């Protein structure tokens, strides 16, 4: 049986989809309305626990880190590390 904590872990869109699919399969929940807030929707789902026994704790999926632009760094004659692009813009002579 789902608890309030389990239902709160899900995004609102997922909860709405669950209520809609249960309405199609098992008959309409009369109190359900389109613009319900998450709290009211959870209250409604707790009144009809038997329909939502399959819901587990939601874990946000991990996303791969976006690969950024590779930054080339050089050391200036003064011993300071700077980006190659910034050094060229500043007029620092770069040895190859």
Phi, psi and omega in degrees: 000139181284146174254172180297321181296319179295316180292324179293336181288342182271147173293156182302321181298321179294318180295318178299318178298321179296317180294317179299315181293324177290328176295322179292320185277315192248003183104162189279136169275116189296327186279354183287130176230157185298315188268028182291146175282167183298319181298315180292324179293321178295318176302315180297318180293327179291333176290334181242053185303323185298331180286337188242030183292341184277351185284129179250173179298135181272130177245124182295129181292145179280141178253147177288143179290138178289137178280120181272176178292134181286129183256124177265129181248146177230165176253126180285165177303335179278355178091018181258134178273128179221163176291145181298317181297317180294323179296319179294320179293326181280350178087018178280133180288133183246124177275140180261000000 
